[in-house]
Amino acid sequence: MSCYKDTSRKLFGILEYVIYSAFAKAETQSAVENIPF
């Protein structure tokens, strides 16, 4: 049971990281596009 809980927690952690990375990348891209060079 605890093994299953650890696995699901790890999967949620990866999912959270992927979503966070996608948002961070989008934020960075929009920020870069908004900077006048």
C-alpha positions as CSV (number, residue, x, y, z in Angstrom):
1,M,0.0,0.0,0.0
2,S,2.7,2.4,0.9
3,C,4.6,1.4,-2.2
4,Y,1.5,2.3,-4.3
5,K,1.3,5.7,-2.4
6,D,4.9,6.4,-3.1
7,T,4.5,5.6,-6.8
8,S,1.4,7.8,-7.2
9,R,3.2,10.6,-5.3
10,K,6.1,10.3,-7.7
11,L,3.8,10.4,-10.7
12,F,2.0,13.4,-9.4
13,G,5.4,15.1,-8.8
14,I,6.5,14.4,-12.4
15,L,3.1,15.7,-13.7
16,E,3.3,18.8,-11.6
17,Y,6.9,19.4,-12.8
18,V,5.9,19.0,-16.4
19,I,3.0,21.4,-16.1
20,Y,5.1,23.9,-14.2
21,S,7.8,23.6,-16.8
22,A,5.3,24.2,-19.6
23,F,3.9,27.3,-17.8
24,A,7.4,28.6,-17.0
25,K,8.4,28.2,-20.7
26,A,5.3,30.0,-21.9
27,E,5.8,32.8,-19.4
28,T,9.4,33.1,-20.4
29,Q,8.6,33.2,-24.2
30,S,5.9,35.8,-23.7
31,A,8.2,37.9,-21.5
32,V,11.0,37.6,-24.1
33,E,8.6,38.6,-26.9
34,N,7.4,41.6,-24.8
35,I,11.0,42.9,-24.3
36,P,11.9,45.4,-27.1
37,F,15.4,44.6,-28.4
